[in-house]
Amino acid sequence: MDAKLTPDRKTPSIPQKSLGLSGYRLFLTLGAGLSITALFLDWAAGRSLAAGLGLALPLVTTALVAGGLGVWVVPLLRALKAGQIIRQDGPQAHLKKAGTPTMGGIFFIPAAVTMALLWSGFAVNVIAVSALTLSYAAIGWLDDWQILSKKSNKGISPKLKLALQVLFGGLFCGWLFWSQPADISTLVFPFGISLSLGLLFLPLAWFVLVAESNATNLTDGLDGLAGGTAAIALLGLGALVSSTAPELMVFCACMSGGCLGFLAHNHNPARVFMGDTGSLALGGALAAVALLTHSLFGLLILSGLFLAETLSVIAQVGYYKATKDENGIGKRLFKMAPLHHHLELTGWLETQVVSRFYLIAAVLAAACLALY
C-alpha cells in the first residue's frame, strides 16, 4: 500500500459533524477578503481602478467569467459522467464524494489565461507563463482522462508525468536563458540582498517548476483547499511583482480570480473538483512568474503551506521505509498524509481545515509583502 496516503489501520475514521463555518460562507469570506485586499493594494500603490491596470479589476472580472463558465461546464461534466474515483483506503468520509465531476481545471484555467492575455495586450512574458501554465494543465488533463477512462484512481504513470513536467519545464527554462537579460539568474531577497547563481540557476529553475506543480497537486485534497490557498498565493505574488512586472501582476490577478470563480462551484460540498488539470497548472503558474521576476524566495514564503504538505508526504514515506519490520510493514508519523488528511482523521471538519489553511496562507502572503 502507499505509505503516503494510507491511514493507520489502528485509527478509526472520525465522523464529520455539521458544525463550523459552512463552505459557502467560507467562499464568500475569501472572495470578499481578496477583493478588498486587491482594492487596498491598488489604492496604496496609486493604481487607478478605472484604468484597469491593477489587481482588483482583473481579479473580480475573471472570477465572474470563470464562475459563469462553470455554470455551463459543470453540468456538462456531470452529463459526460466525468465522476471522480475515490480511493477506498482514503478517509472514509470522502467516499460520499464518489461521482462528483472532476477535471474542473478545463474551464477556469483557460478562462484565466485568456483574460490575462487579453488584459495584458499579449505581453511576451504573459504569453510565456501562459504557455507553461497550459502545458502543465495538459499534463494534468491527460492524467485525469486516464483515471476517468480506466475507472480507476490511477492515471498515467508517475514516471511519465514527471518526464512531461521536466520536458515542458526545460523548454521554459531554455526560453528564459535565450530571451531574458543576463541577470535572469539573480535571486532577490528581502532588504535589498541579491545573489547571482549563473548557470546554477538552470537546474534550480527546473526543480522549482516541477516541485511547485507537484506541491499544489498534493494540496488538492479537500473541497476548496487548493483553489483558495492558490488564490491567496497568486494575489500575494501579483502584489510582490507589481512594481517591476505589471503585466505579470495582471496575470497573477487573473489566475487568482479564476480560482475564485472555480471556488463558486468547488466550495464544500463541492459540485466539481479541479483535478490534476487545475492543480498542476496553478503550481506551474506560480513558479513561472517567480522565475521571471527573481522572486523565488518570495515564492518560498507564499508557498509555505504547499511546502508543508509536501514535507509531510516525504516524512511519512521516509519514516515508513525506515521502520519496516521483518514483515515489510513500517510505522507512520501521521495518521495519513498529506497533512490535511491527518488533521481530518484527528477530528477536524473539512471546513475547519480549509479555513485554518486560508488563514495561514493569508498570514504568509502578508509576511512576504512586509519583508519586501
C-alpha positions as MATLAB code, in Angstrom:
seq = 'MDAKLTPDRKTPSIPQKSLGLSGYRLFLTLGAGLSITALFLDWAAGRSLAAGLGLALPLVTTALVAGGLGVWVVPLLRALKAGQIIRQDGPQAHLKKAGTPTMGGIFFIPAAVTMALLWSGFAVNVIAVSALTLSYAAIGWLDDWQILSKKSNKGISPKLKLALQVLFGGLFCGWLFWSQPADISTLVFPFGISLSLGLLFLPLAWFVLVAESNATNLTDGLDGLAGGTAAIALLGLGALVSSTAPELMVFCACMSGGCLGFLAHNHNPARVFMGDTGSLALGGALAAVALLTHSLFGLLILSGLFLAETLSVIAQVGYYKATKDENGIGKRLFKMAPLHHHLELTGWLETQVVSRFYLIAAVLAAACLALY';
ca = [
       0.000    0.000    0.000;
       1.017    3.604   -0.484;
       2.635    4.843    2.710;
       1.937    8.432    1.650;
      -1.785    8.173    1.744;
      -2.834    5.078    3.635;
      -4.229    5.765    7.115;
      -3.024    3.852   10.137;
      -5.416    0.898   10.391;
      -5.491    1.313   14.171;
      -7.103    4.713   13.750;
     -10.875    4.693   13.219;
     -12.304    7.203   10.819;
     -13.767   10.235   12.552;
     -17.365   11.030   11.647;
     -17.873   14.509   10.265;
     -20.069   16.869   12.275;
     -22.326   19.534   10.851;
     -20.633   22.303   12.830;
     -18.439   25.253   11.958;
     -18.400   27.740    9.114;
     -20.236   26.469    6.037;
     -18.359   26.048    2.776;
     -20.496   28.719    1.087;
     -19.854   31.312    3.800;
     -16.170   30.445    3.715;
     -16.132   31.058   -0.041;
     -17.914   34.402    0.357;
     -15.485   35.437    3.096;
     -12.481   34.558    0.947;
     -13.903   36.298   -2.119;
     -14.668   39.468   -0.183;
     -11.302   39.390    1.557;
      -9.310   39.019   -1.653;
     -11.326   41.708   -3.435;
     -10.945   44.220   -0.606;
      -7.255   43.406   -0.281;
      -6.737   43.910   -4.025;
      -8.552   47.256   -3.887;
      -6.433   48.369   -0.924;
      -3.181   47.321   -2.614;
      -4.171   49.213   -5.773;
      -5.060   52.299   -3.735;
      -1.817   52.125   -1.741;
       0.213   51.852   -4.956;
      -1.695   54.704   -6.629;
      -3.092   52.477   -9.377;
      -6.298   53.739  -10.973;
      -9.238   51.334  -10.834;
     -10.732   52.935  -13.948;
      -7.539   52.290  -15.939;
      -7.793   48.587  -15.164;
      -4.036   48.282  -14.647;
      -4.119   46.832  -11.180;
      -5.106   43.806   -9.163;
      -8.757   44.357   -8.297;
     -10.485   44.697  -11.666;
      -8.754   41.746  -13.381;
      -9.384   39.589  -10.301;
     -13.093   40.345   -9.995;
     -13.768   40.252  -13.741;
     -12.015   36.907  -14.212;
     -13.811   35.475  -11.189;
     -17.152   36.376  -12.771;
     -16.127   34.944  -16.142;
     -14.794   31.682  -14.695;
     -17.741   31.311  -12.340;
     -20.205   31.915  -15.158;
     -18.424   29.450  -17.420;
     -18.628   26.849  -14.685;
     -22.431   27.158  -14.661;
     -22.357   25.604  -18.138;
     -19.332   23.288  -17.842;
     -20.083   21.578  -14.505;
     -23.435   20.106  -15.642;
     -21.724   19.082  -18.894;
     -19.047   17.186  -16.987;
     -21.770   15.518  -14.948;
     -23.643   14.547  -18.114;
     -20.416   13.089  -19.541;
     -20.089   11.025  -16.346;
     -16.693   12.520  -15.591;
     -17.034   11.485  -11.952;
     -14.128   11.282   -9.520;
     -12.979    7.809   -8.457;
     -12.459    7.869   -4.675;
      -9.695    5.724   -3.154;
     -11.036    3.053   -0.807;
      -8.048    3.475    1.521;
      -8.579    7.224    1.894;
     -10.643    8.984    4.574;
     -13.949    7.164    4.809;
     -15.850   10.460    4.920;
     -14.718   11.068    1.326;
     -16.480    8.007   -0.095;
     -19.699   10.003   -0.372;
     -17.921   12.251   -2.888;
     -17.674    9.457   -5.452;
     -19.150   10.534   -8.776;
     -18.558   14.259   -8.248;
     -17.346   15.636  -11.616;
     -13.600   16.206  -11.820;
     -11.282   17.815  -14.380;
     -12.697   21.243  -13.470;
      -9.414   22.830  -14.457;
     -10.561   22.662  -18.083;
     -12.782   25.700  -17.610;
     -11.163   28.007  -15.082;
      -7.521   27.673  -16.191;
      -8.183   28.569  -19.885;
     -10.571   31.326  -18.784;
      -7.943   32.900  -16.501;
      -5.167   32.559  -19.092;
      -7.334   34.096  -21.829;
      -8.289   37.033  -19.621;
      -4.636   37.586  -18.686;
      -3.530   37.565  -22.321;
      -6.249   39.998  -23.368;
      -5.781   42.270  -20.351;
      -2.008   42.458  -20.806;
      -2.210   43.039  -24.554;
      -0.462   39.721  -25.219;
       2.736   40.794  -23.468;
       5.626   38.446  -24.227;
       6.162   37.410  -20.605;
       2.466   36.692  -20.144;
       2.457   34.562  -23.298;
       5.403   32.595  -21.916;
       3.924   31.914  -18.462;
       0.545   31.174  -20.060;
       2.170   28.578  -22.331;
       3.840   26.917  -19.341;
       0.574   27.002  -17.379;
      -1.415   25.445  -20.216;
       1.240   22.803  -20.851;
       1.079   21.698  -17.214;
      -2.719   21.766  -17.439;
      -2.424   19.446  -20.446;
      -0.318   17.006  -18.399;
      -2.964   17.088  -15.688;
      -5.750   16.609  -18.241;
      -4.003   13.524  -19.610;
      -3.761   12.107  -16.093;
      -7.402   12.933  -15.307;
      -8.557   11.446  -18.598;
      -6.731    8.192  -17.926;
      -8.364    7.978  -14.492;
     -11.824    8.504  -15.955;
     -11.385    6.200  -18.924;
      -9.961    3.377  -16.793;
     -12.487    3.937  -13.979;
      -9.560    3.797  -11.564;
      -7.820    6.308   -9.301;
      -4.523    5.664  -11.115;
      -3.837    7.833  -14.155;
      -0.676    7.978  -16.220;
       2.439    6.515  -14.627;
       4.347    8.747  -12.197;
       7.422    8.409  -14.412;
       5.562    9.672  -17.486;
       4.002   12.535  -15.542;
       7.390   13.566  -14.162;
       9.021   13.250  -17.584;
       6.415   15.557  -19.142;
       6.800   18.079  -16.329;
      10.568   18.023  -16.789;
      10.195   18.366  -20.571;
       7.918   21.416  -20.507;
       9.828   22.889  -17.575;
      13.051   22.502  -19.532;
      11.562   24.267  -22.556;
      10.505   27.172  -20.343;
      13.944   27.358  -18.703;
      15.587   27.293  -22.146;
      13.386   30.199  -23.231;
      14.342   32.101  -20.068;
      18.051   31.915  -20.832;
      17.548   32.625  -24.535;
      15.226   35.606  -24.272;
      15.894   37.320  -20.946;
      18.727   39.627  -19.825;
      21.874   38.194  -18.299;
      20.602   38.946  -14.780;
      17.777   36.380  -15.049;
      19.837   34.142  -12.754;
      19.771   36.725   -9.951;
      17.754   35.919   -6.847;
      16.359   38.855   -4.886;
      15.995   38.547   -1.120;
      14.440   40.949    1.410;
      16.287   44.115    2.447;
      17.827   44.582   -0.991;
      20.044   41.498   -0.858;
      20.635   39.721   -4.175;
      22.629   36.714   -5.314;
      23.642   35.721   -8.837;
      23.679   31.968   -9.444;
      24.894   31.946  -13.039;
      24.364   28.605  -14.745;
      23.373   27.029  -11.414;
      20.082   28.873  -11.863;
      19.058   26.461  -14.637;
      18.775   23.291  -12.514;
      17.204   25.311   -9.695;
      14.584   26.779  -12.031;
      13.881   23.348  -13.467;
      13.438   21.900   -9.984;
      11.151   24.729   -8.824;
       8.768   24.275  -11.771;
       8.369   20.555  -11.121;
       8.325   20.816   -7.328;
       5.793   23.672   -7.157;
       3.363   21.968   -9.516;
       3.536   18.735   -7.530;
       3.170   20.618   -4.232;
      -0.089   22.264   -5.315;
      -1.216   18.889   -6.630;
      -0.685   17.311   -3.198;
      -2.650   20.139   -1.559;
      -5.705   19.406   -3.712;
      -7.484   17.001   -1.373;
     -10.354   18.865    0.309;
     -13.227   20.935   -1.050;
     -11.939   24.447   -1.706;
      -8.463   23.851   -0.274;
      -6.134   24.082   -3.280;
      -8.238   26.690   -5.083;
      -8.431   29.019   -2.105;
      -4.826   28.770   -0.957;
      -3.615   29.180   -4.557;
      -5.843   32.248   -4.989;
      -4.234   33.842   -1.930;
      -0.694   32.947   -3.030;
      -1.299   34.247   -6.564;
      -2.665   37.561   -5.320;
       0.315   37.898   -2.984;
       2.729   37.143   -5.816;
       0.933   39.639   -8.055;
       1.351   42.347   -5.426;
       5.005   41.389   -4.955;
       5.886   41.798   -8.657;
       3.564   44.730   -9.393;
       6.263   47.399   -9.474;
       8.726   45.509  -11.662;
       6.452   43.429  -13.904;
       2.938   44.959  -14.162;
       1.978   42.562  -16.951;
       2.695   39.582  -14.696;
       0.815   41.311  -11.873;
      -2.225   41.217  -14.165;
      -1.565   37.544  -14.959;
      -1.473   36.678  -11.252;
      -4.634   38.682  -10.582;
      -6.467   36.872  -13.387;
      -5.286   33.469  -12.165;
      -6.373   34.341   -8.628;
      -9.746   35.436   -9.971;
     -10.012   32.209  -11.947;
      -9.533   30.275   -8.714;
     -12.314   32.306   -7.086;
     -14.643   31.595   -9.996;
     -13.866   27.911   -9.653;
     -14.498   28.023   -5.897;
     -18.058   29.147   -6.599;
     -18.573   25.510   -7.671;
     -15.890   23.840   -5.541;
     -16.660   25.118   -2.038;
     -17.875   22.494    0.412;
     -19.867   20.479   -0.585;
     -18.067   20.561   -3.936;
     -20.019   20.217   -7.161;
     -16.788   19.771   -9.128;
     -13.119   19.010   -8.424;
     -10.241   20.718  -10.245;
      -8.302   17.508  -10.829;
      -4.680   17.477  -11.910;
      -5.751   19.672  -14.825;
      -6.095   22.555  -12.399;
      -3.633   21.786   -9.617;
      -0.568   21.156  -11.799;
      -1.314   24.307  -13.806;
      -1.596   26.508  -10.706;
       1.774   25.371   -9.381;
       3.357   25.907  -12.777;
       1.914   29.420  -12.993;
       3.272   30.401   -9.574;
       6.737   29.043  -10.333;
       6.937   30.574  -13.819;
       6.091   34.077  -12.580;
       8.554   33.791   -9.696;
      11.351   32.693  -12.037;
      10.752   35.588  -14.416;
      10.740   38.170  -11.628;
      13.632   36.948   -9.418;
      11.050   36.158   -6.721;
      11.944   32.592   -5.755;
      12.472   33.475   -2.095;
       9.127   35.295   -2.077;
       7.524   32.228   -3.638;
       9.040   30.062   -0.906;
       7.244   32.150    1.702;
       3.977   32.336   -0.236;
       4.052   28.577   -0.829;
       4.716   27.694    2.796;
       1.552   25.624    3.018;
       2.315   23.726   -0.174;
       5.802   23.064    1.186;
       4.410   21.749    4.477;
       2.056   19.412    2.618;
       4.940   18.087    0.526;
       7.246   17.640    3.511;
       4.530   15.704    5.354;
       4.390   13.204    2.490;
       8.190   12.919    2.291;
       8.417   12.409    6.064;
       5.616    9.832    6.016;
       7.207    7.770    3.258;
      10.730    8.072    4.684;
       9.693    7.087    8.205;
       7.581    4.200    6.917;
      10.511    2.783    4.939;
      12.996    3.334    7.776;
      10.860    1.479   10.331;
       9.849   -1.568    8.283;
       9.870   -4.800   10.282;
      10.560   -8.336    9.100;
       7.096   -8.415    7.515;
       7.788   -5.296    5.467;
       5.370   -3.153    7.493;
       6.560    0.187    8.810;
       5.276    2.829   11.208;
       3.685    6.141   10.285;
       4.366    9.634   11.582;
       0.881   10.818   10.614;
      -2.470    9.119   10.603;
      -2.447    9.883    6.901;
      -0.536   12.154    4.528;
      -0.650   14.835    3.188;
      -1.114   16.901    6.317;
      -4.712   17.941    5.634;
      -5.818   14.288    5.763;
      -4.016   13.804    9.091;
      -5.971   16.735   10.529;
      -9.209   15.253    9.194;
      -8.537   11.932   10.885;
      -7.831   13.652   14.196;
     -11.398   15.001   14.142;
     -11.229   18.284   12.253;
     -14.042   19.090    9.845;
     -13.114   19.727    6.209;
     -14.231   23.330    6.534;
     -12.144   23.730    9.702;
      -9.017   22.524    7.923;
      -9.707   24.708    4.896;
     -10.463   27.852    6.921;
      -7.293   27.432    9.019;
      -5.215   26.884    5.895;
      -6.730   30.008    4.312;
      -5.753   31.995    7.399;
      -2.195   30.638    7.352;
      -1.897   31.373    3.618;
      -3.056   34.948    4.228;
      -0.520   35.414    7.046;
       2.263   34.074    4.809;
       1.249   36.448    1.996;
       1.200   39.409    4.392;
       4.595   38.418    5.802;
       6.063   38.136    2.310;
       4.856   41.607    1.294;
       6.028   43.079    4.601;
       9.543   41.683    4.097;
       9.806   43.087    0.585;
];
